[in-house]
Amino acid sequence: MLTLILIALLAAQAPQAPQQKFDPHDLSGHWNRTSRFQTFSNVSSGQGNQQGTAEAPFTAAGKEKFEGNKPGYGPRAVPPAIGNDPMGTCDPLGIPRLLNTEVITPHQTMEIVQIPGRFIQFFEWHHEWREVFVDRKLPAADTVDPTWNGTSVGKWEGDVFVVDGIAFDDRTWLDKFGYPHSENMKLQERYRRIDADTLELTMTITDPEMYTRPWVSDTKLFRLDRAKSSRWDEQIYCVPTEEYKFNQRVRDEAGGRGTAK
Amino acid sequence: MANRLFVLVLLLLSLPALAHHGSNISYQTDKTITLDGTVTEWDYRNPHPQIYFDVKEKDGSVSHWATELLPTPLMLRNMNVGWSRTTVKPKDHIILVCNPSRVAGAKACLAKELTLNGKVWPLGAGPGGPPPPARGATP
């Protein structure tokens, strides 16, 4: 509540800056997520202030897979020593998890770079990058193997950049709360720059194996971080040997799977 | 000024999200214990800096403890109070107030207040703590 009051006060005090001009087709820059939800969508099984209005539209198989995923966050959080979050072993987080959870200050900015024929997203967390071919036809699903970030193409529909993706490796989760997907998931991302400093993203997954109907995310908002491009790359890697040591000597001990220090 | 305050509010809002998964769920965050020991190792790395130290028990035996610091190395550095790879050294005297594990007998805890050789080292906002970390200090 206090934070909400603070935000309201700040908003009231902020001087009304003149609207900056921007090109709605220019999405380049470093962006930090500012919207609340870290789940794929604002489902009721989110954590604390993640409370939403609806449960995920699971199929029976989706619910079973969800229950098999043991996150370290949210209402189903378990100590990492007995969990199975891919993050705990530095496995790739994949798309869409990189988009809806891991893009937040202070060192998890997403940078978008647009070059002829390609739209590239660099994620500081894990030092990951993801490539989208622009104005290219999406290959047939049976001609591509699943990959961590899938296979995606993008095109402009007016001022909305629409990305369609397939073939996402099903070892990744939709978000840090353990929502699953299958390898047959289709993902559509819709990006729109709504002003000079704000990028909006909504996602829709169509995955009949896991969800009974197309599932639409809440609206993700990102704020442009203009200063970031003048700072050194912080190189936030998830290093397996470092993570392993931390797991073995601290986290497993704390979680009741103690090993010698 | 308003922009700085806005960033501060965002930082405060995002603090729980910055915690590496399980750093809170593994510990009894409503309880603290105080440990007095000698540092054996300092690991100033991701996902969380770790201090390993020995505690002499009443019966003369030595227990080997580990503690994790919730701020990442970057967050510690950005406090601008001197955190670095050499802040902690083997043989340093450590007095640590920390949240114990939820598992009885586990010798790992979440650091809350840290005193090294008599000097308090801030671990985050709160009494004795530093101002919120400056965003992205340049080297």
Interface residues (C-beta under 8 A of the other chain):
Chain A: T3 L6 I7 L10 Q13 A14 P15 T34 Q38 G48 P71 G72 Y73 A77 V78 P79 P80 A81 G83 D85 M87 G88 I104 T105 P106 H107 K176 A227 K228 S230 R231 W232 E234 I236 Y237 C238 V239 E242 E243 K245 F246 R249 V250 R251 E253 A254 G255 G256 G258 A260 K261
Chain B: A2 L5 F6 V9 L10 L11 L12 L13 S14 P16 A17 L18 H20 H21 G22 I25 S26 Y27 D43 R45 N46 P47 H48 Q50 Y52 H64 W65 A66 T67 E68 T72 L74 M75 N78 S101 R102 V103 A106 K107 A108 C109 L110 P133 R135 G136 T138 P139
